[in-house]
Amino acid sequence: MLHHPPVLHRKLWEWIYIIHKLLKAKAVGPGKRGLVFGVGAEKLPALFASMGALVVATDAPPEIDGASGWDKVGQHANSLENLRFPELIPDEEFDRRVTHRFSDMRAIDADLMGFDFTWSSCCFEHLGSLEAGMQFVIDSVENTLKIGGIAVHTTEFNLSSGADTVESGPTVVYRRRDIVALIERLRDRGHDVEPFSIAPDSHYLDYYVDVPPYRHNPHIKLTNGQYVTTSVGIVARRG
């Protein structure tokens, strides 16, 4: 679907996780409205637009991104031109269905509301603290979705420790207890959240950890400072 080579990489897993969860929920289709945060150069807006969805693609305002440095590594979208993939959807159709704007994930614009689905791929760990990222997920559900809308977000996950982690800074790393607490907060506010589960170490690649300088294939588990990390996802339906 993505016209992407089959590599064993956590970023590809994130995209496929998001696609799978949204399609399973029947959230994407003609006339459906989607919103993505921290879009970078993802193919997902083009893919969902090819299915008939209307997508608002957002990334951090330039003054925020300039400080984070994502623009220097090609992971920031300044315009629609970063998001065109003609192999997925012709430009004319893309222009009819996808729009681009800047939006601060820590203060979501009030007019970004009433969407059928929203997503982000490993973004909310870059908001400065564990709490800031968790509050973004809550805001994305309550402020941007219509009742029954679906949010799918992926993030960094700590495989080394359930106690110590990176709690603040440019990139934080969530522990199991943090994800469980976030799910409980969402459920307490009346939303439906899928159970959080970590697959058992049942495959030989579970025992492979990519270390700097990264090979990137396989790149499912990796060292991030003193911790071994991977990607996990959370799926919530607005109640």
BELTAUR-V892368 format. One record per backbone hydrogen bond with DSSP energy under -0.5 kcal/mol. NH is the residue of the N-H (numbers start at 1). CO is the residue of the C=O. Records with the same first field share a line. If there is no record, write none. Layout:
NH->CO + CO
This chain:
7->5
9->7
10->219
13->9
14->10
15->11
16->12
17->13
18->14
19->15
20->16
21->17
22->18
23->19
24->20
25->21
26->23
27->22
28->22
31->52
32->29
34->54
35->117
36->56
37->119
39->58
42->39
47->43
48->44
49->45
50->46
51->47 + 48
52->49
53->48
54->32
55->53 + 97
56->34
57->55 + 99
58->36 + 56
59->101
64->61
65->61
66->62
67->63
68->64
69->65
70->65
72->69
73->69 + 70
74->71
75->70
78->76
82->79
83->80
84->81
88->85
89->85
94->90
95->91
96->92
97->93 + 94
98->94
99->55
101->57
103->59
105->103
107->104
112->109
113->111
115->144
116->33
117->33
118->150
119->35
120->152
121->37
122->120 + 154
123->154
126->123
127->124
128->169
130->167
133->129
134->130
135->131
136->132
137->133
138->134
139->135
140->136
141->137
142->138
143->139
144->139 + 140
145->141
146->115
148->238
149->146
150->116
151->236
152->118
153->234
154->120
155->232
157->230
158->174
159->157 + 228
160->228
167->165
169->128
172->125
173->166
174->156
179->175
180->176
181->177
182->178
183->179
184->180
185->181
186->182
187->183
188->184
189->185
190->187
191->186
192->237
193->191
194->235
197->195
202->200
206->203
207->204
208->205
209->207
210->221
217->218
218->8
219->8
222->229
223->210
224->227
227->224
229->222 + 227
230->157
232->155
234->153
236->151
237->192
238->149
